[in-house]
Each structure stands twice: as C-alpha cells, then as structure tokens.
Amino acid sequence: MTHDVIIIGAGAAGMMCAIEAGKRGRNVLLLDHSDKPGRKIIISGGGRCNFTNMGVTPENYLSENPHFCKSAFKRYSQYDFLDLVEKYEIAWHEKKLGQLFCDKSSRDIVKMLLAECDEAGVNLKTGCKVQEVSKFDEQFSVNTSLGEFSSESLVIATGGLSVPGTGASGFGFKTAEQFALKMIPSRAALVPFLWDEKSKSVFENLSGIALPCSVSCGSGKFDESFLFTHKGISGPAMLQISNYWQEGQEISIDLLPDESADFLLLAKEKSPGKKIEQVIQPFFPKRVFETFKKSFITDKRSMAQIPEKVLQQINDNFKAWKVKPADTEGYKTAEVTVGGVDTNELSSKTMEAKKVAGLYFVGEVVDVTGWLGGYNFQWAWSSGWCCGQFC
Ligand SMILES: Cc1cc2nc3c(=O)[nH]c(=O)nc-3n(C[C@H](O)[C@H](O)[C@H](O)COP(=O)(O)OP(=O)(O)OC[C@H]3O[C@@H](n4cnc5c(N)ncnc54)[C@H](O)[C@@H]3O)c2cc1C
C-alpha cells in the first residue's frame, strides 16, 4: 500500500503534521502503536492540557542551536493554535505566566485534532507496531504489525522517552541513528530531584511543604515555588531547573527571594540586639525553620556579637542554599526528554533531514526542549505544522 506520506506517531506533532499535509491533498497514513492517539495530550496539564503559552519565545527552549526553532514559531505561533482552539469553541483560561489550559478536559484537544485529521482525509491506524523502516529507490518502506506500507515521505513524530506507559519509545532516536544522523545525548527533564541518603534523613520530615524560591543552575534561573517530597524536591521551580541540570551538578536555591542579597548584614544594622534566630524565624513555617536552624544557623548570639564573616556565611546559607541532588526521578515521571536529533541535521524550514531526502523529524524527538508551561506542546504544533507544508 503506497501513500504520499507516512507519519509514525499520532501525538501532538504527528497529528498536526498529518492535518496540514492532508489539507494539501497529500495521501497521509498516520500510524501509532498505542491503542489511542494523543495519550500524552490526555494526561497533560493535570487532565486540562496546558496547550500553549502566550509568551513563547526561542529563549524558553533549550537546544544546541537556539536559533533553530525561530522560523517554526514565526510561521505557526501560539496565536495560530489558539485560533484553532477557538474555531472548535473549546473553553480555555490563562493561569499564571501566560499558560493556557482547557477549562474542561484535555480530551477536547485530542477530539479537535482528530476532527481536523478526518476533514483532511488522514488515514489513522492505531495499535500498529512499527517494526522496521528502510529506504530504497526514493521510497520508504515501513514494516508493521498490520503489514507493509510504503511512501515518498516519512515523518518521525514518535516523541521522547518520558513516561513509557503513554507509548513513548526510543524508536525515533533509533531511526535517526539508522540513517546516520547525529544525536544530542538525551536525559530526563521537567522532573523531580532525589536526595542522597544524608539529605533525605534531614529533609524528609518537610514532605508536603511548599516554599517560594529563586533557583539557578548553569544558565537557568527561575522564580517559582518548590515542594519538599518524601524523597527529594519537586514543584515548578525544580521541574524548570531540571532542564538545565546535569548529573553531579549543584543547584543554588535562594530561600528568601524577596530579601536583598545581604539581608542579614542589613538586619544587623537595623536590629543589633536581636538574636539571629528571631530575625530569620518569621520568614519560614515553624517546621522548616527548625530543620534549617540545625544546619544553617551556626552562631546563636545576638546580631551585634556575631562576626561579619560568620554572619555572611549564615546569610549565604539562606540566600544561596547549595543542593547536590543524587539524581532525578528519571523518565518514569519526567515530562520531557532533553536532547534528540541534532538540529544541524535538519532544515529549520521543512524539518527534513539534510542528508536523507524525504525523511522528516518533528516534535520532541528533535533536540528542542521547552520550559514547563505549554512550551513543549507549542513546539510540537509549530514543528508539525511546518513539516506538513512540505512533506
Ligand atoms: C505527564 C506529562 C504532562 C505533560 N504536560 C504538558 C503540558 O501541559 N504542556 C506542554 O506543553 N507539554 C506537556 N508535556 C510534554 C508534552 O506532552 C510533549 O512534549 C509532547 O506530547 C510531545 O509531542 P510529540 O508529538 O513530539 O510526542 P508524543 O505526544 O509523545 O507522541 C508520540 C507518539 O508516538 C507514538 N510512538 C512512539 N513510538 C512509536 C513506535 N515505535 N511506533 C508507533 N508509534 C510510536 C506514541 O504512542 C505517541 O502517540 C507533558 C508530558 C507529560 C509526560
């Protein structure tokens, strides 16, 4: 059975690509090994799908080539996707930081994409295990559990490795390697951190408590809240910074983000007679203060009696708490995969592999990873849309 285009992966990027290629009159076959399309969309955003972000800019993404994504976002932006959502009268709301969510259910987004696929004449086959792909004489051949299909164009939209239960597989990475495309090493991201044994014994009693913070690691810095869990730290701030974290690195947490960098030195001038504990205690819930007091407050005298150097150190313990996670929770709970097909191997206009005519990669399988907040779906929509104009 020959088609113009075969797309492997009926997730966000694959469906968007199929719609656009179908609208151009291409005969499109969309394959997925899961029993249902868009399973990650369904579980996303706590069931309400944070489908885009009003503030999308290339700076919200990590990629070896930070310029690669610019063209796709210019041609298909968050406003274009919002127009589609509104065409289907899906009620939505903006949460904080420009994040757009469905009012009712993320299933509305999947229904919308399937309706568009239908209208564009896309042939969708689920429960179709792809065993092998090959290229011979300008034709791609796709061997599956439902038989062999061939096409002029082949689009790989199989996503990243996170949450294997949703159908995630390494198929896209394997295919890129099969065609000798360079890969950027991958790792789990937008993922909670795990403590080492020693830190776990100190902090596990704080499990369930959230605090505001400013967290930084490498070139990443986020002002958000974080959450103590029974095995580590999570919450928006930690998920965001996990995109920038590599094994063995320290992250720096400012536990008093609204206070100046040398808040204790200023407090000493203002209240020299106060005990240092009295100065710090009001900033934290009791249980948190008691825990931090044990390791952070090394001198308990009044402010005036504490030598400047010691005061500075205590100040820094709170303003730049150095945490060295033992690891992350890994792909089991990660929202995305950092790394993937090296963008230098692809055209930023079409998403086609420069050295394999007719082979395209879209969505998360490509080395473009967004922050938390709707950015990853927007990359899936934009890259899928661009590819759909050419494949
Ligand atoms: C729990 C969770 C919540 C998330 N929430 C959000 C959010 O609210 N906002 C946001 O922007 N991002 C969110 N993300 C990230 C977002 O879901 C992904 O970045 C996005 O789905 C990537 O789209 P994609 O089409 O590239 O891949 P996917 O959506 O993962 O689709 C890939 C498809 O390929 C199929 N597939 C894989 N291997 C094969 C194979 N060998 N043969 C056939 N088919 C195959 C899979 O079954 C799947 O349907 C979340 C992720 C998770 C895990």
The ligand as an SDF file (V2000), in Angstrom:
LIG
                    3D

 53 58  0  0  0  0  0  0  0  0999 V2000
    2.6800   13.8150   32.3500 C   0  0  0  0  0  0  0  0  0  0  0  0
    3.0160   14.8160   31.2700 C   0  0  0  0  0  0  0  0  0  0  0  0
    2.3870   16.0500   31.2550 C   0  0  0  0  0  0  0  0  0  0  0  0
    2.7120   16.9810   30.2800 C   0  0  0  0  0  0  0  0  0  0  0  0
    2.0520   18.1770   30.2840 N   0  0  0  0  0  0  0  0  0  0  0  0
    2.3660   19.1040   29.3270 C   0  0  0  0  0  0  0  0  0  0  0  0
    1.6560   20.3280   29.2630 C   0  0  0  0  0  0  0  0  0  0  0  0
    0.6600   20.5450   29.9930 O   0  0  0  0  0  0  0  0  0  0  0  0
    2.0570   21.2490   28.3400 N   0  0  0  0  0  0  0  0  0  0  0  0
    3.0940   21.0040   27.4600 C   0  0  0  0  0  0  0  0  0  0  0  0
    3.4070   21.8720   26.6450 O   0  0  0  0  0  0  0  0  0  0  0  0
    3.7380   19.8380   27.4770 N   0  0  0  0  0  0  0  0  0  0  0  0
    3.3920   18.8800   28.3730 C   0  0  0  0  0  0  0  0  0  0  0  0
    4.0450   17.6700   28.3730 N   0  0  0  0  0  0  0  0  0  0  0  0
    5.0400   17.4260   27.3070 C   0  0  0  0  0  0  0  0  0  0  0  0
    4.3020   17.0880   26.0010 C   0  0  0  0  0  0  0  0  0  0  0  0
    3.3220   16.0950   26.2710 O   0  0  0  0  0  0  0  0  0  0  0  0
    5.2550   16.5700   24.9290 C   0  0  0  0  0  0  0  0  0  0  0  0
    6.3420   17.4380   24.7750 O   0  0  0  0  0  0  0  0  0  0  0  0
    4.5180   16.4270   23.6040 C   0  0  0  0  0  0  0  0  0  0  0  0
    3.4620   15.5000   23.7370 O   0  0  0  0  0  0  0  0  0  0  0  0
    5.4660   15.9690   22.5040 C   0  0  0  0  0  0  0  0  0  0  0  0
    4.7160   15.7570   21.3400 O   0  0  0  0  0  0  0  0  0  0  0  0
    5.2060   14.6940   20.2610 P   0  0  0  0  0  0  0  0  0  0  0  0
    4.1130   14.6090   19.2720 O   0  0  0  0  0  0  0  0  0  0  0  0
    6.5600   15.0160   19.8150 O   0  0  0  0  0  0  0  0  0  0  0  0
    5.3010   13.3260   21.0670 O   0  0  0  0  0  0  0  0  0  0  0  0
    4.1380   12.4980   21.7950 P   0  0  0  0  0  0  0  0  0  0  0  0
    2.9910   13.3680   22.1150 O   0  0  0  0  0  0  0  0  0  0  0  0
    4.8200   11.7810   22.8870 O   0  0  0  0  0  0  0  0  0  0  0  0
    3.6590   11.4780   20.6780 O   0  0  0  0  0  0  0  0  0  0  0  0
    4.4650   10.4540   20.2020 C   0  0  0  0  0  0  0  0  0  0  0  0
    3.5590    9.3670   19.6800 C   0  0  0  0  0  0  0  0  0  0  0  0
    4.3620    8.3940   19.0380 O   0  0  0  0  0  0  0  0  0  0  0  0
    3.9090    7.1250   19.3760 C   0  0  0  0  0  0  0  0  0  0  0  0
    5.0130    6.1830   19.2300 N   0  0  0  0  0  0  0  0  0  0  0  0
    6.1620    6.1310   19.9350 C   0  0  0  0  0  0  0  0  0  0  0  0
    6.9340    5.1330   19.4830 N   0  0  0  0  0  0  0  0  0  0  0  0
    6.2650    4.5420   18.4810 C   0  0  0  0  0  0  0  0  0  0  0  0
    6.5340    3.4410   17.6410 C   0  0  0  0  0  0  0  0  0  0  0  0
    7.6680    2.7340   17.7400 N   0  0  0  0  0  0  0  0  0  0  0  0
    5.6170    3.0830   16.7150 N   0  0  0  0  0  0  0  0  0  0  0  0
    4.4530    3.7640   16.6000 C   0  0  0  0  0  0  0  0  0  0  0  0
    4.1390    4.8220   17.3720 N   0  0  0  0  0  0  0  0  0  0  0  0
    5.0340    5.2040   18.2980 C   0  0  0  0  0  0  0  0  0  0  0  0
    3.4070    7.2530   20.8050 C   0  0  0  0  0  0  0  0  0  0  0  0
    2.4690    6.2430   21.1250 O   0  0  0  0  0  0  0  0  0  0  0  0
    2.7920    8.6460   20.7820 C   0  0  0  0  0  0  0  0  0  0  0  0
    1.4260    8.6180   20.4470 O   0  0  0  0  0  0  0  0  0  0  0  0
    3.7070   16.7020   29.3100 C   0  0  0  0  0  0  0  0  0  0  0  0
    4.3190   15.4500   29.3100 C   0  0  0  0  0  0  0  0  0  0  0  0
    3.9780   14.5040   30.2790 C   0  0  0  0  0  0  0  0  0  0  0  0
    4.6560   13.1610   30.2520 C   0  0  0  0  0  0  0  0  0  0  0  0
  1  2  1  0
  2  3  1  0
  2 52  2  0
  3  4  2  0
  4  5  1  0
  4 50  1  0
  5  6  2  0
  6  7  1  0
  6 13  1  0
  7  8  2  0
  7  9  1  0
  9 10  1  0
 10 11  2  0
 10 12  1  0
 12 13  2  0
 13 14  1  0
 14 15  1  0
 14 50  1  0
 15 16  1  0
 16 17  1  0
 16 18  1  0
 18 19  1  0
 18 20  1  0
 20 21  1  0
 20 22  1  0
 22 23  1  0
 23 24  1  0
 24 25  2  0
 24 26  1  0
 24 27  1  0
 27 28  1  0
 28 29  2  0
 28 30  1  0
 28 31  1  0
 31 32  1  0
 32 33  1  0
 33 34  1  0
 33 48  1  0
 34 35  1  0
 35 36  1  0
 35 46  1  0
 36 37  1  0
 36 45  1  0
 37 38  2  0
 38 39  1  0
 39 40  1  0
 39 45  2  0
 40 41  1  0
 40 42  2  0
 42 43  1  0
 43 44  2  0
 44 45  1  0
 46 47  1  0
 46 48  1  0
 48 49  1  0
 50 51  2  0
 51 52  1  0
 52 53  1  0
M  END
$$$$
